[in-house]
Amino acid sequence: MSSAASPTQTLAQIRENIARAAKKSGRSASDITLIGAAKSQSIATLQHFIAAGLTNIGDNYLDEALEKRPELAKAGVTWHYIGAIQSNKTKRIAESFDWVHTVDRLKIARRLASERRSEQPLNVCIQLNLDDEDQKAGISEADLPALIEAILELTSLRCRGLMLLPKPRSSESAQRAIFAQARDVLETNRQRFGIELDVLSMGMSGDYEAAILEGSTHIRLGTVLFGARSPR
Ligand SMILES: *Cc1c(COP(=O)(O)O)cnc(C)c1O
C-alpha cells in the first residue's frame, strides 16, 4: 500500500476487494465486518481512519487500548479484543470491550462472564487452533464442544462463533483449505447445539480475500490498512 494513499483511498480500495470476494462467495460486502487491528498505531492514525469511516477497532494490548480509548470515545466505535488474555486482565477486558475474539479456555470465559457488568452481553468468539502447534493459543477441535456447552450457560456472554489465527500459508489454495476447515467446524457445532453461531473471525492482511471466499464474516486487518507497524 502506497504511503501516499489517504485513509479514505485505502479504505475504498480494501472495501472494493472485500466486495469482490464477498460476491464470489455469494454474499454482499455488508456481510463482512472490517476490523482495524490497531496494535502499535498512533491515536492520530486511528482518528484519521475513523473519520474516513472505519467503525470497528481491534486491539491486542489492553493497556495500549485503554490509553487510546478516551481520545476515541466519542467516535461510536465498536471495540474488539483480539489479543492473548491473562487472568489478571479479564476484568478490564469485560468492562471495556464489545467483543472478545480470543477465548480458548473455560477459566477465562467464567472470569469474563462474572466481571461483565453491562446490560449488553459480551460477544465472544472461541479461538480455534487447527495447526496443532502446542505453544500457540487456541483450543483443539476435539475440545471445542465442551467449551461451547459451558459458555452457553454463561448468560452475560453471547457465544458468536470461532476465531482463527492460522500460521501463514503462501498459496491461496492452502489458505482457503484451512479457512474451509474452520467453516466446517463451525457448521458441525452449529448443528450439534442447534444454536445460531454466525461469526467466523478469520483473515488478515495476507489472506483476507481467501478467508472471505470461505465464509469469513469478520476480517482483522493491520498492515494493509494502517501501513507497517513500528516495532513494539
Ligand atoms: C496483528 C493482528 C492482526 C492483523 O495483522 P496484519 O497481518 O497486519 O493484517 C489480526 N489479528 C490478530 C489477532 C493480530 O494480532
The ligand as an ORCA input file, in Angstrom:
! r2SCAN-3c Opt
* xyz 0 1
  C      -1.830     -8.128     14.248
  C      -3.048     -8.937     14.146
  C      -3.858     -8.875     13.009
  C      -3.533     -8.037     11.793
  O      -2.380     -8.489     11.166
  P      -1.944     -7.935      9.735
  O      -1.231     -9.069      9.114
  O      -1.078     -6.753      9.985
  O      -3.172     -7.561      8.995
  C      -5.021     -9.639     13.007
  N      -5.362    -10.430     14.042
  C      -4.603    -10.514     15.143
  C      -5.048    -11.392     16.250
  C      -3.423     -9.783     15.222
  O      -2.665     -9.901     16.315
*
